[in-house]
Amino acid sequence: MLNMNSYYIGLSCLSINEIKGGDRSGRLKQILSKEARRILCRLAGRDINDEIEIGENGRPFIQGGRIDFNISHSGSMAAVSFIKKESERNFSDKFRTGCDIQLIKSRVNMTKVAIDFFSPEENEYIFNGNKKESLSDLEMSKFYHIWTLKECLIKLKGLTVFDMRKLPSFFYCKRRESLCFSYEENHFSPSFFLYELYDRDSSYVLAVSTEGAFNIRPNIRWFTQSLPVKSIVEIKAAKSPPDTVRPKT
């Protein structure tokens, strides 16, 4: 039974060893997508697949304004960010959530992607003033920190990856020794939670965001074997970098 005004991250780590031959990658995506829908229904407490609609911006939603969710999968992991509102306490009229999970691995042109899509402050966080083609393990993790944070915000707002350059910037605050987030719009006040997950042979970065849900932290629920999870940072946005609330780590 979920608590009133619940905010959950549902996670599943599947074994991919049984998938053999043919379009292995395509079938894995189908399996992970199906698993994410199973998690969503478990969190909702009923089968809500028939209730899901797609908005004009391509964002899935459920009519009635009491449930919001977002789905992501990568590698062998499926993730669902889920909010259920049973009362008006701690909620605005409009609340949303977004999530993104990424397997940490080397990709083609990662440095170019960072230069083209990330802000100068975000590139400074990743490269510390020393951009190069081959990323170290630490730089790769930081790349995925920024990518997943931006992706979960894109999914929350119903935008596309081509809007990434327009998003407010994350930056490393030396005085606070942590990531912070700045924005200009008075009504734009999302919160973010960033995690790293560790499998035996691989690592993942998971970012979730909420808008219109105040002072609610996500609870992590596993629906298969559980993996070690490290909470990296909680970011509450403010209007400008000097006023940014110090993230809780």
Backbone as CSV, one residue per row, in Angstrom:
resi,resn,N_x,N_y,N_z,CA_x,CA_y,CA_z,C_x,C_y,C_z
1,MET,0.855,-1.198,0.000,0.000,0.000,0.000,0.888,1.245,0.000
2,LEU,0.687,2.131,-0.982,1.469,3.352,-1.049,0.916,4.390,-0.097
3,ASN,1.797,5.234,0.410,1.375,6.276,1.315,0.670,7.400,0.576
4,MET,-0.098,8.211,1.324,-0.734,9.381,0.747,0.336,10.332,0.229
5,ASN,0.045,10.963,-0.912,1.000,11.870,-1.545,2.349,11.187,-1.746
6,SER,2.347,10.087,-2.491,3.544,9.262,-2.646,4.397,9.726,-3.813
7,TYR,5.703,9.668,-3.610,6.675,9.937,-4.657,7.650,8.762,-4.658
8,TYR,7.617,7.956,-5.710,8.407,6.735,-5.764,9.274,6.678,-7.019
9,ILE,10.421,6.048,-6.873,11.227,5.624,-8.004,11.185,4.103,-8.014
10,GLY,10.561,3.529,-9.027,10.507,2.083,-9.169,11.630,1.610,-10.076
11,LEU,12.386,0.605,-9.643,13.546,0.137,-10.390,13.511,-1.367,-10.602
12,SER,14.047,-1.791,-11.752,14.167,-3.205,-12.057,15.486,-3.433,-12.781
13,CYS,16.234,-4.434,-12.373,17.467,-4.818,-13.048,17.258,-6.224,-13.601
14,LEU,17.213,-6.353,-14.920,16.898,-7.624,-15.563,18.161,-8.329,-16.035
15,SER,18.090,-9.637,-16.086,19.181,-10.420,-16.650,19.047,-10.428,-18.161
16,ILE,20.120,-10.078,-18.864,20.058,-10.048,-20.325,20.722,-11.275,-20.946
17,ASN,21.194,-12.202,-20.122,21.925,-13.356,-20.637,21.038,-14.310,-21.430
18,GLU,19.718,-14.290,-21.157,18.813,-15.214,-21.821,18.417,-14.742,-23.211
19,ILE,18.713,-13.519,-23.575,18.351,-12.984,-24.885,19.480,-13.309,-25.851
20,LYS,19.206,-14.161,-26.821,20.254,-14.633,-27.722,19.824,-14.455,-29.178
21,GLY,20.827,-14.166,-30.024,20.611,-14.130,-31.464,19.706,-13.002,-31.931
22,GLY,19.687,-12.797,-33.242,18.759,-11.841,-33.850,18.972,-10.416,-33.367
23,ASP,17.876,-9.675,-33.323,17.921,-8.281,-32.891,17.889,-8.235,-31.372
24,ARG,19.026,-8.561,-30.759,19.106,-8.651,-29.302,18.798,-7.306,-28.656
25,SER,19.349,-6.222,-29.207,19.137,-4.892,-28.646,17.674,-4.477,-28.732
26,GLY,17.053,-4.744,-29.876,15.646,-4.383,-30.053,14.732,-5.139,-29.110
27,ARG,15.002,-6.428,-28.928,14.170,-7.235,-28.028,14.375,-6.829,-26.577
28,LEU,15.610,-6.456,-26.231,15.874,-6.001,-24.868,15.090,-4.731,-24.567
29,LYS,15.040,-3.801,-25.510,14.275,-2.570,-25.317,12.790,-2.877,-25.122
30,GLN,12.280,-3.817,-25.882,10.874,-4.209,-25.721,10.618,-4.800,-24.342
31,ILE,11.539,-5.662,-23.885,11.392,-6.291,-22.571,11.447,-5.237,-21.474
32,LEU,12.407,-4.291,-21.579,12.542,-3.245,-20.572,11.328,-2.314,-20.573
33,SER,10.804,-2.001,-21.754,9.613,-1.164,-21.835,8.418,-1.854,-21.169
34,LYS,8.271,-3.147,-21.410,7.201,-3.917,-20.779,7.382,-3.975,-19.262
35,GLU,8.630,-4.125,-18.826,8.916,-4.169,-17.386,8.589,-2.828,-16.737
36,ALA,8.910,-1.733,-17.416,8.601,-0.409,-16.872,7.090,-0.230,-16.723
37,ARG,6.314,-0.693,-17.692,4.852,-0.621,-17.574,4.352,-1.467,-16.405
38,ARG,4.997,-2.616,-16.176,4.610,-3.461,-15.032,4.880,-2.726,-13.726
39,ILE,6.039,-2.070,-13.627,6.376,-1.298,-12.430,5.353,-0.190,-12.219
40,LEU,5.023,0.515,-13.299,4.059,1.614,-13.201,2.728,1.135,-12.644
41,CYS,2.236,0.021,-13.146,0.955,-0.503,-12.665,1.053,-0.961,-11.212
42,ARG,2.187,-1.523,-10.828,2.372,-1.936,-9.434,2.365,-0.723,-8.511
43,LEU,3.016,0.357,-8.932,3.043,1.565,-8.117,1.664,2.206,-8.021
44,ALA,0.908,2.135,-9.109,-0.438,2.711,-9.114,-1.435,1.844,-8.363
45,GLY,-1.111,0.563,-8.178,-2.007,-0.344,-7.470,-3.090,-0.932,-8.342
46,ARG,-2.979,-0.734,-9.671,-3.963,-1.290,-10.601,-3.382,-1.195,-12.010
47,ASP,-4.026,-1.849,-12.962,-3.604,-1.760,-14.349,-4.092,-0.437,-14.927
48,ILE,-3.158,0.467,-15.214,-3.550,1.785,-15.734,-3.116,1.982,-17.187
49,ASN,-2.706,0.888,-17.857,-2.235,1.012,-19.233,-3.291,1.626,-20.145
50,ASP,-4.556,1.262,-19.944,-5.631,1.791,-20.796,-5.954,3.247,-20.484
51,GLU,-5.452,3.761,-19.345,-5.735,5.147,-18.957,-4.673,6.126,-19.466
52,ILE,-3.589,5.600,-19.983,-2.487,6.465,-20.414,-2.827,7.130,-21.741
53,GLU,-2.682,8.446,-21.783,-2.884,9.213,-23.006,-1.598,9.944,-23.356
54,ILE,-1.513,10.387,-24.600,-0.332,11.099,-25.077,-0.732,12.527,-25.420
55,GLY,-0.039,13.500,-24.813,-0.338,14.895,-25.065,0.215,15.365,-26.403
56,GLU,-0.072,16.623,-26.739,0.387,17.183,-28.007,1.904,17.211,-28.102
57,ASN,2.558,17.317,-26.969,4.025,17.345,-26.960,4.639,15.950,-26.873
58,GLY,3.795,14.911,-26.965,4.293,13.541,-26.915,4.502,12.999,-25.522
59,ARG,4.148,13.777,-24.515,4.355,13.352,-23.135,3.184,12.499,-22.667
60,PRO,3.426,11.284,-22.135,2.327,10.456,-21.621,1.774,11.023,-20.323
61,PHE,0.454,10.896,-20.127,-0.163,11.377,-18.896,-1.450,10.593,-18.652
62,ILE,-2.005,10.792,-17.458,-3.268,10.163,-17.081,-4.250,11.257,-16.709
63,GLN,-5.438,11.205,-17.292,-6.450,12.216,-17.007,-6.821,12.207,-15.525
64,GLY,-7.192,13.371,-15.023,-7.654,13.463,-13.642,-6.708,14.215,-12.737
65,GLY,-5.431,14.308,-13.119,-4.487,15.122,-12.369,-4.075,14.590,-11.015
66,ARG,-4.297,13.298,-10.753,-3.915,12.725,-9.462,-2.654,11.880,-9.534
67,ILE,-2.272,11.498,-10.745,-1.081,10.671,-10.934,-0.240,11.292,-12.034
68,ASP,1.070,11.345,-11.818,1.983,11.676,-12.907,3.152,10.703,-12.844
69,PHE,3.734,10.416,-14.008,4.791,9.413,-14.064,5.713,9.693,-15.242
70,ASN,6.852,9.040,-15.240,7.776,9.073,-16.357,8.577,7.783,-16.349
71,ILE,8.950,7.318,-17.530,9.617,6.024,-17.700,10.937,6.207,-18.428
72,SER,11.941,5.415,-18.032,13.221,5.414,-18.727,13.847,4.037,-18.592
73,HIS,14.665,3.649,-19.571,15.424,2.404,-19.437,16.724,2.499,-20.222
74,SER,17.722,1.771,-19.743,19.044,1.759,-20.363,19.783,0.523,-19.888
75,GLY,20.634,-0.023,-20.757,21.358,-1.226,-20.367,20.388,-2.331,-20.028
76,SER,20.415,-2.799,-18.781,19.459,-3.807,-18.319,18.559,-3.261,-17.213
77,MET,18.483,-1.907,-17.099,17.722,-1.266,-16.038,16.471,-0.573,-16.580
78,ALA,15.368,-0.725,-15.857,14.135,0.022,-16.124,13.841,0.881,-14.899
79,ALA,13.442,2.136,-15.141,13.180,3.080,-14.049,11.867,3.802,-14.305
80,VAL,11.102,4.006,-13.218,9.837,4.731,-13.289,9.791,5.746,-12.161
81,SER,9.565,7.005,-12.514,9.319,8.050,-11.518,7.808,8.234,-11.421
82,PHE,7.270,8.188,-10.199,5.819,8.104,-10.006,5.386,8.973,-8.834
83,ILE,4.396,9.834,-9.072,3.812,10.646,-8.000,2.307,10.430,-7.983
84,LYS,1.774,10.230,-6.790,0.330,10.094,-6.606,-0.130,11.101,-5.569
85,LYS,-1.100,11.933,-5.951,-1.592,12.983,-5.055,-2.960,12.582,-4.503
86,GLU,-3.031,12.386,-3.211,-4.287,12.048,-2.560,-4.897,13.245,-1.836
87,SER,-4.102,14.281,-1.601,-4.604,15.503,-0.983,-3.887,16.681,-1.624
88,GLU,-4.291,17.903,-1.303,-3.684,19.094,-1.890,-2.424,19.527,-1.142
89,ARG,-2.170,18.928,-0.010,-1.008,19.314,0.782,0.283,19.026,0.032
90,ASN,1.201,20.003,0.041,2.517,19.892,-0.587,2.468,19.806,-2.110
91,PHE,1.344,20.213,-2.727,1.228,20.165,-4.175,0.643,21.458,-4.717
92,SER,1.119,21.883,-5.885,0.477,22.960,-6.625,-0.615,22.346,-7.508
93,ASP,-1.326,23.187,-8.248,-2.372,22.680,-9.127,-1.796,21.768,-10.207
94,LYS,-0.600,22.111,-10.672,0.046,21.308,-11.705,1.334,20.722,-11.150
95,PHE,1.425,19.413,-11.162,2.656,18.769,-10.723,3.057,17.731,-11.754
96,ARG,4.359,17.580,-11.914,4.902,16.660,-12.907,6.190,16.046,-12.384
97,THR,6.564,14.936,-13.021,7.842,14.307,-12.718,8.493,13.848,-14.012
98,GLY,9.799,13.764,-13.992,10.559,13.244,-15.127,11.707,12.400,-14.619
99,CYS,12.148,11.429,-15.410,13.291,10.624,-14.991,14.112,10.211,-16.208
100,ASP,15.380,9.957,-15.960,16.261,9.441,-17.012,17.339,8.597,-16.359
101,ILE,17.561,7.420,-16.908,18.627,6.543,-16.434,19.520,6.210,-17.612
102,GLN,20.834,6.197,-17.368,21.795,5.919,-18.427,22.880,4.987,-17.933
103,LEU,23.178,3.973,-18.731,24.341,3.126,-18.492,25.597,3.944,-18.768
104,ILE,26.524,3.957,-17.813,27.767,4.699,-18.008,28.674,3.900,-18.939
105,LYS,28.867,4.438,-20.135,29.756,3.804,-21.104,30.266,4.868,-22.072
106,SER,31.383,4.564,-22.709,31.950,5.496,-23.665,31.090,5.537,-24.925
107,ARG,30.850,6.727,-25.430,30.087,6.914,-26.657,30.901,7.774,-27.618
108,VAL,30.543,7.677,-28.898,31.234,8.455,-29.917,30.952,9.942,-29.715
109,ASN,31.986,10.772,-29.822,31.856,12.233,-29.810,31.258,12.791,-28.511
110,MET,31.586,12.198,-27.377,31.051,12.701,-26.113,31.497,14.138,-25.846
111,THR,32.753,14.427,-26.139,33.245,15.790,-25.930,32.499,16.773,-26.818
112,LYS,32.274,16.407,-28.076,31.546,17.282,-29.003,30.111,17.489,-28.542
113,VAL,29.476,16.425,-28.051,28.111,16.548,-27.533,28.072,17.539,-26.374
114,ALA,29.038,17.429,-25.468,29.085,18.341,-24.322,29.263,19.783,-24.781
115,ILE,30.151,19.999,-25.742,30.395,21.360,-26.237,29.164,21.915,-26.940
116,ASP,28.492,21.069,-27.729,27.356,21.524,-28.534,26.083,21.721,-27.716
117,PHE,25.890,20.914,-26.662,24.600,20.906,-25.977,24.650,21.429,-24.543
118,PHE,25.813,21.410,-23.905,25.902,21.823,-22.513,26.391,23.263,-22.409
119,SER,26.087,23.881,-21.287,26.504,25.269,-21.060,27.992,25.314,-20.710
120,PRO,28.631,26.493,-20.809,30.045,26.606,-20.397,30.263,26.158,-18.954
121,GLU,29.323,26.476,-18.053,29.456,26.066,-16.648,29.401,24.545,-16.511
122,GLU,28.552,23.905,-17.295,28.445,22.446,-17.243,29.696,21.786,-17.808
123,ASN,30.260,22.378,-18.868,31.512,21.851,-19.419,32.660,22.028,-18.437
124,GLU,32.646,23.110,-17.700,33.674,23.315,-16.683,33.568,22.248,-15.589
125,TYR,32.348,21.893,-15.215,32.128,20.846,-14.219,32.685,19.508,-14.708
126,ILE,32.498,19.207,-16.000,32.934,17.920,-16.539,34.444,17.884,-16.746
127,PHE,34.972,18.916,-17.432,36.355,18.860,-17.914,37.341,19.646,-17.061
128,ASN,36.848,20.511,-16.189,37.738,21.320,-15.348,38.751,22.085,-16.203
129,GLY,38.252,22.651,-17.325,39.085,23.480,-18.186,40.014,22.735,-19.111
130,ASN,39.894,21.405,-19.196,40.833,20.614,-20.009,40.063,19.640,-20.899
131,LYS,39.391,20.173,-21.928,38.614,19.336,-22.843,39.531,18.470,-23.684
132,LYS,39.151,17.187,-23.834,39.907,16.265,-24.686,38.962,15.204,-25.228
133,GLU,39.409,14.524,-26.271,38.541,13.564,-26.954,38.196,12.364,-26.070
134,SER,39.199,11.837,-25.385,39.000,10.656,-24.551,38.722,11.083,-23.106
135,LEU,37.557,10.693,-22.590,37.172,11.087,-21.242,37.672,10.069,-20.218
136,SER,38.112,10.568,-19.077,38.457,9.690,-17.964,37.168,9.127,-17.359
137,ASP,37.302,8.148,-16.469,36.113,7.569,-15.827,35.342,8.635,-15.054
138,LEU,36.064,9.514,-14.367,35.411,10.571,-13.603,34.697,11.544,-14.531
139,GLU,35.342,11.944,-15.617,34.710,12.853,-16.575,33.491,12.216,-17.220
140,MET,33.564,10.909,-17.483,32.434,10.215,-18.072,31.242,10.210,-17.115
141,SER,31.506,9.950,-15.836,30.427,9.984,-14.844,29.810,11.376,-14.772
142,LYS,30.641,12.416,-14.774,30.132,13.778,-14.709,29.340,14.138,-15.961
143,PHE,29.771,13.633,-17.111,29.007,13.839,-18.351,27.589,13.303,-18.173
144,TYR,27.472,12.105,-17.634,26.151,11.500,-17.460,25.362,12.172,-16.337
145,HIS,26.043,12.750,-15.354,25.334,13.551,-14.357,24.549,14.659,-15.057
146,ILE,25.250,15.417,-15.910,24.609,16.538,-16.599,23.574,16.047,-17.599
147,TRP,23.916,15.014,-18.364,22.990,14.530,-19.395,21.667,14.059,-18.782
148,THR,21.745,13.257,-17.726,20.510,12.728,-17.140,19.694,13.833,-16.458
149,LEU,20.363,14.785,-15.810,19.644,15.900,-15.198,18.896,16.701,-16.250
150,LYS,19.547,16.954,-17.379,18.889,17.708,-18.443,17.779,16.885,-19.099
151,GLU,18.026,15.600,-19.312,17.023,14.740,-19.937,15.767,14.611,-19.073
152,CYS,15.937,14.453,-17.757,14.743,14.301,-16.918,13.938,15.597,-16.896
153,LEU,14.611,16.743,-17.036,13.903,18.022,-17.119,13.185,18.157,-18.462
154,ILE,13.838,17.726,-19.541,13.205,17.721,-20.862,11.940,16.872,-20.847
155,LYS,12.019,15.708,-20.223,10.871,14.801,-20.183,9.775,15.328,-19.270
156,LEU,10.163,16.001,-18.194,9.171,16.628,-17.314,8.387,17.701,-18.062
157,LYS,9.085,18.508,-18.861,8.460,19.636,-19.549,7.834,19.260,-20.883
158,GLY,8.076,18.021,-21.359,7.541,17.633,-22.659,8.284,18.282,-23.807
159,LEU,9.608,18.440,-23.667,10.435,19.050,-24.701,11.168,17.947,-25.469
160,THR,12.131,18.338,-26.311,12.945,17.373,-27.040,14.412,17.684,-26.786
161,VAL,15.270,16.777,-27.217,16.708,16.960,-27.016,17.204,18.220,-27.708
162,PHE,16.494,18.669,-28.754,16.912,19.873,-29.466,16.653,21.142,-28.647
163,ASP,15.899,20.999,-27.559,15.677,22.128,-26.644,16.727,22.197,-25.543
164,MET,17.678,21.269,-25.550,18.619,21.161,-24.439,19.429,22.440,-24.237
165,ARG,19.806,23.094,-25.342,20.612,24.318,-25.231,19.852,25.443,-24.531
166,LYS,18.503,25.388,-24.572,17.686,26.461,-24.010,17.447,26.293,-22.510
167,LEU,17.804,25.135,-21.973,17.496,24.845,-20.581,18.391,25.653,-19.640
168,PRO,17.888,25.965,-18.457,18.751,26.575,-17.437,19.948,25.681,-17.139
169,SER,20.973,26.263,-16.582,22.251,25.584,-16.443,22.469,25.014,-15.042
170,PHE,23.078,23.838,-15.006,23.649,23.309,-13.780,25.089,23.800,-13.693
171,PHE,25.569,24.022,-12.510,26.941,24.480,-12.360,27.505,23.986,-11.039
172,TYR,28.815,23.892,-10.978,29.465,23.450,-9.754,29.798,24.658,-8.897
173,CYS,29.233,24.679,-7.704,29.467,25.778,-6.780,30.657,25.398,-5.886
174,LYS,31.796,26.061,-6.076,33.000,25.707,-5.328,32.827,25.947,-3.834
175,ARG,32.123,27.030,-3.505,31.937,27.335,-2.087,31.138,26.245,-1.385
176,ARG,30.164,25.675,-2.105,29.323,24.630,-1.517,29.787,23.218,-1.874
177,GLU,30.755,23.129,-2.798,31.332,21.863,-3.205,30.265,20.897,-3.697
178,SER,29.369,21.393,-4.554,28.316,20.546,-5.076,27.687,21.184,-6.305
179,LEU,26.938,20.371,-7.065,26.174,20.893,-8.190,25.038,21.767,-7.699
180,CYS,24.781,22.845,-8.435,23.637,23.718,-8.192,22.907,23.940,-9.514
181,PHE,21.809,24.659,-9.448,20.956,24.853,-10.618,20.359,26.244,-10.553
182,SER,20.385,26.957,-11.669,19.842,28.314,-11.685,18.743,28.434,-12.728
183,TYR,17.837,29.360,-12.541,16.777,29.599,-13.505,16.338,31.048,-13.408
184,GLU,15.620,31.500,-14.424,15.209,32.896,-14.492,13.711,33.078,-14.285
185,GLU,12.909,32.091,-14.719,11.460,32.247,-14.653,10.962,32.078,-13.222
186,ASN,10.067,32.962,-12.797,9.564,32.910,-11.423,8.797,31.626,-11.129
187,HIS,8.102,31.104,-12.163,7.268,29.920,-11.928,8.042,28.625,-12.133
188,PHE,9.303,28.723,-12.516,10.074,27.547,-12.904,10.897,27.086,-11.707
189,SER,10.386,26.128,-10.956,11.069,25.753,-9.721,11.100,24.245,-9.507
190,PRO,11.761,23.514,-10.400,11.850,22.066,-10.206,12.867,21.695,-9.141
191,SER,12.730,20.475,-8.646,13.731,19.881,-7.761,14.295,18.646,-8.451
192,PHE,15.543,18.316,-8.138,16.223,17.200,-8.789,16.859,16.297,-7.741
193,PHE,16.918,15.009,-8.072,17.618,14.023,-7.255,18.478,13.192,-8.196
194,LEU,19.751,13.063,-7.853,20.709,12.381,-8.719,21.332,11.211,-7.974
195,TYR,21.404,10.049,-8.651,21.904,8.826,-8.025,22.887,8.117,-8.960
196,GLU,23.762,7.310,-8.370,24.549,6.340,-9.122,24.202,4.952,-8.610
197,LEU,24.067,3.998,-9.537,23.727,2.617,-9.214,24.846,1.721,-9.728
198,TYR,25.137,0.660,-8.984,26.283,-0.170,-9.317,25.867,-1.626,-9.465
199,ASP,26.036,-2.151,-10.686,25.877,-3.572,-10.939,27.252,-4.220,-10.812
200,ARG,27.285,-5.521,-10.912,28.573,-6.212,-10.776,29.537,-5.803,-11.888
201,ASP,29.010,-5.613,-13.099,29.861,-5.318,-14.242,29.623,-3.939,-14.843
202,SER,28.725,-3.158,-14.279,28.388,-1.876,-14.900,27.862,-0.897,-13.864
203,SER,27.801,0.377,-14.274,27.298,1.440,-13.411,26.301,2.285,-14.192
204,TYR,25.370,2.907,-13.447,24.324,3.723,-14.056,24.229,5.058,-13.320
205,VAL,23.751,6.067,-14.041,23.366,7.334,-13.436,21.863,7.492,-13.617
206,LEU,21.181,7.860,-12.545,19.734,8.066,-12.554,19.422,9.460,-12.040
207,ALA,18.634,10.216,-12.795,18.190,11.538,-12.360,16.667,11.590,-12.424
208,VAL,16.054,12.169,-11.386,14.608,12.384,-11.378,14.340,13.841,-11.024
209,SER,13.257,14.372,-11.563,12.891,15.754,-11.293,11.407,15.833,-10.978
210,THR,11.038,16.846,-10.204,9.627,17.121,-9.924,9.385,18.615,-10.039
211,GLU,8.170,18.945,-10.413,7.736,20.338,-10.439,6.338,20.400,-9.838
212,GLY,6.139,21.312,-8.908,4.831,21.443,-8.268,4.606,20.480,-7.119
213,ALA,5.627,19.752,-6.722,5.556,18.881,-5.542,6.624,19.360,-4.576
214,PHE,6.209,19.824,-3.415,7.123,20.539,-2.527,7.504,19.695,-1.311
215,ASN,8.817,19.677,-1.030,9.350,19.019,0.169,9.008,17.536,0.232
216,ILE,8.959,16.905,-0.926,8.713,15.461,-0.976,9.927,14.787,-1.591
217,ARG,10.505,13.855,-0.876,11.651,13.099,-1.377,11.171,11.767,-1.945
218,PRO,11.809,11.293,-3.022,11.394,10.005,-3.593,11.831,8.828,-2.734
219,ASN,10.983,7.822,-2.683,11.322,6.545,-2.064,11.679,5.560,-3.175
220,ILE,12.770,4.833,-3.004,13.192,3.865,-4.018,12.610,2.499,-3.697
221,ARG,11.936,1.903,-4.695,11.387,0.547,-4.555,11.933,-0.327,-5.672
222,TRP,12.460,-1.480,-5.294,12.976,-2.438,-6.271,11.912,-3.488,-6.583
223,PHE,11.817,-3.872,-7.847,10.861,-4.887,-8.264,11.551,-6.137,-8.793
224,THR,12.872,-6.147,-8.759,13.678,-7.349,-8.998,14.806,-7.286,-7.969
225,GLN,15.928,-7.913,-8.274,17.083,-7.816,-7.384,17.459,-6.349,-7.214
226,SER,17.922,-5.994,-6.025,18.313,-4.615,-5.767,19.817,-4.457,-5.947
227,LEU,20.216,-3.263,-6.359,21.624,-2.922,-6.525,21.997,-1.835,-5.520
228,PRO,23.276,-1.714,-5.196,23.704,-0.593,-4.356,23.397,0.735,-5.043
229,VAL,22.837,1.680,-4.280,22.479,2.996,-4.809,23.173,4.060,-3.978
230,LYS,23.863,4.962,-4.651,24.529,6.072,-3.989,23.814,7.363,-4.360
231,SER,23.309,8.090,-3.368,22.678,9.382,-3.610,23.777,10.428,-3.812
232,ILE,23.784,11.078,-4.987,24.831,12.043,-5.318,24.475,13.432,-4.796
233,VAL,23.274,13.904,-5.131,22.917,15.263,-4.748,21.412,15.469,-4.872
234,GLU,20.890,16.341,-4.021,19.531,16.850,-4.154,19.646,18.335,-4.461
235,ILE,18.980,18.784,-5.525,19.098,20.172,-5.958,17.740,20.836,-5.941
236,LYS,17.636,21.905,-5.184,16.439,22.743,-5.200,16.796,24.049,-5.883
237,ALA,16.066,24.402,-6.929,16.431,25.544,-7.757,16.117,26.866,-7.076
238,ALA,16.867,27.884,-7.463,16.623,29.252,-7.028,16.824,30.169,-8.225
239,LYS,16.535,31.451,-8.040,16.472,32.338,-9.190,17.825,32.656,-9.806
240,SER,18.878,32.608,-9.041,20.181,32.957,-9.579,21.248,32.174,-8.830
241,PRO,22.420,31.961,-9.438,23.459,31.174,-8.758,23.801,31.644,-7.354
242,PRO,23.936,32.962,-7.079,24.293,33.361,-5.715,23.253,32.982,-4.681
243,ASP,21.970,32.868,-5.116,20.887,32.580,-4.173,20.493,31.116,-4.162
244,THR,21.190,30.299,-4.934,20.783,28.906,-5.060,20.869,28.188,-3.726
245,VAL,19.825,27.445,-3.428,19.788,26.703,-2.174,20.855,25.630,-2.189
246,ARG,21.540,25.484,-1.105,22.591,24.472,-1.041,22.007,23.075,-1.147
247,PRO,22.469,22.262,-2.124,21.948,20.903,-2.255,22.255,20.057,-1.021
248,LYS,21.343,19.138,-0.708,21.587,18.189,0.361,22.263,16.955,-0.213
249,THR,23.407,16.575,0.345,24.134,15.427,-0.198,24.120,14.291,0.787
